[in-house]
């Protein structure tokens, strides 16, 4: 069983606004970094709780889940992750339960600019969970600016209806310009995913384009982590300096991807690679890392079909089983998404041309679906009208 680690933190001697997060996802091979030892000792990553003292949480998808990759288990606690030189007595057993049971997951700590606004009555708002995705961000986003730029902006004809269906949890006791800026960013991202299901890079680009309108954006630095049970998307986007908010990754001895913005002490022959600034890194379960450049220019709509990758969804409207024809020059990944941005099915495919048959859940309602084929850095997608 493997994991990936993402550490989104800002090293500093005093409290820093944001979140420090470790996340896990299976990797295709093992490396030299001992993740479980790192998590279990107070002089490892939990020592960062000195700068992130306001709460901790963990969330994980179980390796064997009774509802078939349903909601993650989420445990939240208040206060720092270390007490009296030991891992906090509430966090320690939660970690010990998660590690043997997990398939993928994360652990997060928080430094809040206004604890009353960020999590009224809640020990720690992260990770945020909606529509099958976990989300956390590191870096300061002005709640006043993001309220104007995203929450109260016109993101599209369905934005107001989407907000009614996705009410905010951390809204500063109902005050419009208070609350969790990361939650607004997350909801905007989910809305964009509902417009281009399955196209996570396009959704990130659309949200970043809106964020770039904030007056403070030229000085902004941002991490964002979007996680599902089978993949992690990690954003590094710093405007002021290309050295701001670094992200590195390596492989653990347990077969994990390990990402960090502050490296542990050197030793053990562990080699770390840096993710370039202005990039979105994709870590699919048991597959190769893909790093995409994100520039806030050009066409932000769905990407056109590239040569060499072919996808035919057959009849639309479709009823019953789906029968798709795919062709790619190299091995690839075929996915099926609904209009809310939830992934319904996926499969790894070898190179060549073949037929794929998917049996859909009996209770799947009628609606618009999207099939996406990705192979060798190329991608194409087709929409399907499904009728029960």
Rosetta blueprint (number, residue, H / E / L):
1 X L
2 X L
3 X L
4 X E
5 X E
6 X E
7 X E
8 X L
9 X L
10 X L
11 X L
12 X L
13 X L
14 X L
15 X L
16 X L
17 X L
18 X E
19 X E
20 X E
21 X E
22 X E
23 X E
24 X E
25 X L
26 X E
27 X L
28 X L
29 X L
30 X L
31 X L
32 X L
33 X E
34 X L
35 X H
36 X H
37 X H
38 X H
39 X H
40 X H
41 X L
42 X L
43 X L
44 X L
45 X H
46 X H
47 X H
48 X H
49 X H
50 X H
51 X L
52 X L
53 X L
54 X L
55 X E
56 X E
57 X E
58 X E
59 X E
60 X E
61 X E
62 X E
63 X L
64 X L
65 X L
66 X L
67 X L
68 X L
69 X L
70 X L
71 X L
72 X L
73 X E
74 X E
75 X E
76 X E
77 X E
78 X E
79 X L
80 X L
81 X L
82 X E
83 X E
84 X L
85 X L
86 X E
87 X E
88 X L
89 X H
90 X H
91 X H
92 X H
93 X H
94 X H
95 X H
96 X H
97 X H
98 X H
99 X H
100 X H
101 X H
102 X E
103 X E
104 X E
105 X E
106 X E
107 X E
108 X E
109 X E
110 X E
111 X E
112 X L
113 X L
114 X L
115 X H
116 X H
117 X H
118 X H
119 X L
120 X L
121 X L
122 X L
123 X L
124 X L
125 X L
126 X L
127 X L
128 X E
129 X E
130 X E
131 X L
132 X L
133 X E
134 X E
135 X E
136 X E
137 X E
138 X E
139 X L
140 X L
141 X L
142 X L
143 X H
144 X H
145 X H
146 X H
147 X H
148 X H
149 X H
150 X H
151 X H
152 X L
153 X L
154 X L
155 X L
156 X L
157 X L
158 X L
159 X H
160 X H
161 X H
162 X H
163 X H
164 X H
165 X H
166 X L
167 X L
168 X L
169 X L
170 X L
171 X L
172 X L
173 X L
174 X L
175 X L
176 X L
177 X L
178 X L
179 X L
180 X L
181 X H
182 X H
183 X H
184 X H
185 X H
186 X H
187 X H
188 X H
189 X H
190 X H
191 X H
192 X H
193 X H
194 X H
195 X H
196 X L
197 X L
198 X L
199 X L
200 X H
201 X H
202 X H
203 X H
204 X H
205 X H
206 X H
207 X H
208 X H
209 X H
210 X H
211 X H
212 X L
213 X L
214 X L
215 X L
216 X L
217 X H
218 X H
219 X H
220 X L
221 X E
222 X E
223 X E
224 X E
225 X E
226 X E
227 X E
228 X E
229 X L
230 X L
231 X E
232 X E
233 X E
234 X E
235 X E
236 X E
237 X E
238 X E
239 X L
240 X L
241 X L
242 X L
243 X L
244 X L
245 X L
246 X L
247 X E
248 X E
249 X E
250 X E
251 X E
252 X E
253 X L
254 X L
255 X L
256 X E
257 X E
258 X E
259 X E
260 X E
261 X L
262 X L
263 X L
264 X L
265 X L
266 X L
267 X L
268 X L
269 X L
270 X L
271 X L
272 X L
273 X E
274 X E
275 X E
276 X L
277 X L
278 X L
279 X E
280 X E
281 X E
282 X E
283 X E
284 X E
285 X L
286 X L
287 X L
288 X L
289 X L
290 X E
291 X E
292 X E
293 X E
294 X L
295 X L
296 X L
297 X L
298 X L
299 X L
300 X L
301 X L
302 X L
303 X L
304 X L
305 X L
306 X L
307 X L
308 X L
309 X E
310 X E
311 X E
312 X E
313 X L
314 X L
315 X L
316 X L
317 X L
318 X E
319 X L
320 X L
321 X L
322 X E
323 X E
324 X E
325 X E
326 X E
327 X E
328 X E
329 X L
330 X L
331 X L
332 X E
333 X E
334 X E
335 X E
336 X E
337 X E
338 X E
339 X L
340 X L
341 X L
342 X L
343 X E
344 X E
345 X E
346 X E
347 X E
348 X E
349 X E
350 X L
351 X L
352 X E
353 X E
354 X E
355 X E
356 X E
357 X E
358 X E
359 X L
360 X L
361 X L
362 X L
363 X L
364 X L
365 X L
366 X L
367 X E
368 X E
369 X E
370 X E
371 X E
372 X E
373 X E
374 X E
375 X E
376 X L
377 X L
378 X E
379 X E
380 X E
381 X E
382 X E
383 X E
384 X E
385 X E
386 X E
387 X L
388 X L
